[in-house]
Amino acid sequence: TGNVGMYLWSVTTKIGEEGAAGSITTKTIASPDDFGSPVERLGVSGGTAPFFKLEYKGEDIESKSPSFYIGKDLSRATDEIVFYETLLQMKKDGSVDTAINESMHDFTFDYAGVLSAKEIGQADDVPELELLCLRNLYDGVDKLRLLDIKMGQRTASANWQGKSRARAMKQQLLDGWTNSSAEGFRLE
């Protein structure tokens, strides 16, 4: 038994859209000197974005272990970069002034920017990956239990983030069998 508190924040703009609240026009570049290269692809369970093992070598290595960050393929997480860049900008310009926004920052991943790196085993002519550098939840723990909250009455659409029409239809069936369609969210 217990309680789960939830804060929701919606960012609906994309990179390059100017003038809208929460919009960003650039992305923070993570220094390649702070990370080892090439990077190793990790196995994933669920989701569509591959993750990569990162070796952190930054100046603050005393407070952050080499496995402090994990890389998430930006080509499958283009909507997430707007969220993380907006949070980073709010921290930089001091606009984190409400209790909700301050609480929101306590529950988001540390974000170090976007790293360009080669994947282990890829040919030289293959372009570098662009990876979101996010806090690795597995860092420093033996076992990890996660609560995955799916938001929305529909949790998949064909052609979104590489999802096929067949996979989207299968997901829509699942949405109908769970509380997604009735409540607007479900837990996994």
Order of alpha helices (4+ residues) and beta strands (2+ residues): beta-beta-beta-alpha-alpha-beta-beta-beta-alpha-alpha-beta
